[in-house]
Amino acid sequence: MQAGDLRTQITLLKNHPTKVGGNTKDDWQIEKTPWAKIVYIHGKEVWAAQQVNATKAATVTIRYSSYPTLDETMRVQIGTQVYSIVSINDILNRHEWLEIKIKAAVPGH
C-alpha cells in the first residue's frame, strides 16, 4: 500500500445518542475525515455478500494513525451513502494501515 492509493476522502461517524423526552435518539456526528482506498466487492464476492444480505459492500483502507480507536459501532460515509462497519483489521498488527470491511447501512438505523 502506498500513500498515493488513498484517493477518496471518507467520513467516520460516531453515534452520540441524545435524550428527547423519555426516548433516546441517535445523533451521528463526524469524528474524522481521512483519505482512503476503497475497493468495492466484485465477482464471487458479490454472491457471497448477498448470502449475508450485504448488497453494497466494500473494503476501505486508511492509515492507522488516522483513527486508531475506530470500532464496529461507528459508521463510514462515502459521498451520500452510509455504511455499517462489519470488521476492522490492523494489517499484520503493524499499526500502519486499518482495513475496514463495510456494508450499506439499513435506513433509519
N, C-alpha and C positions, 0 to 999 in steps of 0.2 A: 504494500500500500504506500502510495506517495501522496504528499500534501496536495498535489495537482488533481488528484482523483476526487477531492472534496469540492464538488461543483454546485451543490444545491444547498441553500440555506433553509434549515428546518426550524420549527419552533417546538420546544419542550414545554409541555403544560403540566401544572401540578394543581390538584384539587385543594381548595381552601374552603371547606363547607361553611356555610353561614346559617344561623338560625333565623327563620322567618316565622313569626308566630310560634307555634309549637312544632313546626316542621324544620327539617334540615334541608337546605338547598345546595346543590353542587355549584361551585364557583371556580371554574378552570381559569387559572392565571398563568401568564407567561413566566417561565423560570429562566430560560436561556434560549438563544437563537444561534446555535453552532452551524458550521458548514459541514455537509455530509456527502457521502457517496451513497446513492440509492440504487438498488438492483431489484426490480420487480420480478416476481416469480414468472416462470415460463416453462413450457414443455410439460414433463412429467410432474413438476412441482405444482402446476395448476390443478391437475387431477387430485393430487394428494391433499392440497389445501381445501378443495371442495368437499372432501370427506369429513373435514372438521369445521365446515361452514365458514371458512376464511376465504371469501370470494375475492377480496382485494388484499393481497399480501405482498410484503417486500422485506428485504434486508437492508438496514441502514447502518452505516459505519461512521462513527465520529471519533475524534481524538479523545482519549481517556481523560485528559486534563480539561476537556470542555465541560464535563459534568460527572465526576467520579461517584457521586451519590445518587445517580439515576436509579430508579427502581420500577418494578412492574405496575405500580399503582398510578404511574404517570401516563401521559399520552404524548404522541408525536403528531404535529400538524405539518402537512406538506401542501402548500397552497391553501385551498379551502377544505381539503379532505383531512379528517381527524382519524388517527389510528390508535388502537389499543396496543400496548406493549405485551408481547407474548413471552419473550425471554431476552436476557441480556448476557452477553459473553465478553469477558475481559480476555481478548485473544492471547492465548499462551500465557495468561497471567503475568503479562509484562507491563501492565499499566501504560500502554501506548495507544491502543485502539479499543473501542467498545463496538461490538457487533450486536445490533438490536433487531430482533425479529418482530415485525408488526403486522397487524391485520386491521381492516376497516372497522372502526368503532360502530356499535349499534346506535342509531339515532336516539337521542333522549337519555343516553347513559353517560 
